Amino acid sequence: LEGLLAGLPHALLLEARDGALSVLLPAGAIPRPAAYATDHANAASTGLGSDLVIDRWNSQWVENIGSTRHYVYPVHPSHSVISATTLASALYLSILRFVGRSYLDVLRLAELCVSEALPSPEEAQLWDALAHAASLDPSPDATAVRVKLALMVQGTPIEARLAAKWPPVADVLAYINAWPYISAQCRLTGQEELSAIENLPSVTLAKKRAKFRISLSLIFPGSRKTTAEEANMDPAKTPELLNRAAYLRQLVSGIARMSAGATPTSSGFPLVYPQTPEYSQYDTIDDLTCLEEKVYGEGPLGKLAGLIQTYNRPDDVSVNGAQALALIGKWIDNEKFNLDGNLGFPLFFELLTGTLPMRILPGD
């Protein structure tokens, strides 16, 4: 029982005469994740964790729940799980489990939360609370749960409401990037992930979801704001999504062929590369003036060109054996080793690089 009540600080455990247990939660208390300064002031710690702030004084929330005052969750006789009996109670428990970072429990409750009917005011604000709590959690498993919930509500009235806080394209991209770190229980199957990419919403949904942002900001101040870049991401122009979808099509097709008893085949697929970023004009002009104008002038290259023109390269015979010793003696006695002389940079360059094969003994 202790595990079942974890993350439910405002719950009551009820026992019937026959010994059956139930968990009672107040419907008028808004569960909020402690993630912002306004919540820290209400005795919550800072940082990403499972701290919970219970708001019992929001008149708009109480008005929307109507006559509902509590949610009752029967406890299984094994004391291993509690059950939600209505859509609203499932949503309320999902919020608490998400804040408590029990992501697998959220996925188990998700099937009870999806409906094609228009949500009641009570259900709509519970979806808003879930969207608010989930949007503040950047962990890989939380990203996977958001993508899976968004996939489950596609085509329902809830789709645009969730998209107001969960930018769909950015979330799916974050899921792909965080895939190695997502636990096995929370990962999407290959078919689910492919559906999530192929069914990413169009610009039409972006217009629909704008009206839900106002209600979210009123009941949930400090809610995460979707950036303009996240809102305007185009899945058809995102290489990571296009390449991942192409890979998943090969994977799903191969699994289907194996299930049918056939040998999976793969013809490969072309990769889509990111657009080359635009740079400034720096270093894009071939400036050859130092070679064209200064080679005979007073600049460094001009001086070097003059030295090369006056350099008299010794022949290969005079730089070997006894003749090499005699030549070195001559240079020491009669010449000066400097840059602007006959025995300057060109001679030393050829000696150091081995271009001029000076040897005293054949093995040198």
C-alpha positions, 0 to 999 in steps of 0.5 A: 500500500505504501507504494500505491500511495506514493506521490499522493500526499492528499489522499485518504485510504478508506476501508469498507466493512468487507475489507475492500480498500479505496483511495479518496482524492479531492477533485477541487485540489489542483496538483502542480509540479514544483518547478517555478519560483512561485511554487518554491515559495509554497514550501517546495524544493527547487530542481527537477524532482517529484515535489508536488504543490496542491492548490485548493483555492482556484475558483475557476477550477472548482467551478469547472468540476461542477458537482464532483467533489472527490475521485474514488479509486478501488484498490485491487485485493492484491494491494498492487494496483488502484483502478480509475472508474471514470475518465476524469479520475483517470486523468487526475491520477495520471497528473499525479503519477506524471509529477511523481515520475511514474511514467509507466503508470501514466501509460497504463492509465492513458487508454482510459483517458482517450475519448473521441467526444468533446471533453467536459469543462472538468475533463478539459481542465484536467487535460490542461493540467496534464499538459502543464505537468508533462511539459515541464519534465525534460527527462527521456521517459517523459518525452516518450510518454508525451509522444505516445499520448499525442499519438493516442489522441490524434484525430480527437478534440484533445489533439490541439489542446495538448499541442498547445503545450507540447510542440509535436515536431520538437517532441518527436525530434527530442524522442529520436535524439533521446532514444538510447536513454529511454527505458524499454517500457516507455519506448514506442514500437517501430510502427508507433514511432513511424506513425508519430513521424508520418502523422505530425500535424500541419500548419492548420493545427498550429492555428487551432491550438493558439486558443488553448494557450490563454486558458493554460496561462490563466490556470497554470501561471509559469507554464512552459512557453513554446518557442517560435522555433519549436512552433514553426518546425517543419517535419518535411524540412527536418533531416533527422525526422526524414532519415528516421522515418526512412529507416523505420519503414525498412524496419517495419517492412522487414518485421512484416516479411519475417512474420509472414515467413519470408526473408526480409530484404532491404534496398537501402534508402537515400540520406537527407542532409542538413542544409549547408549553413550560410556564412559571411563573405570572409575567406571566400575571395581568392586574393592573389595580390601577394603573389601577382604584385609583390613577387618582384617588389619590396615585400617578403616574396619579392625579396625571396624571388630575388634570392632564388634568381641569384642562387647558384646551385652546386652540382651533385659531384661537388657535394660528395666525398672529399669535394664536399669537404673542400666546398664546405671549407671554401664556404667558411673561408670566403663566403658569408651565410646570410639571407641576402647572400649567395649562400642564403635561404635557398641553400639551407632549404635544400640542405635541410630537405635533402634536395641537395644530396651533400654526403661525406661518406656514401652512408651519410 
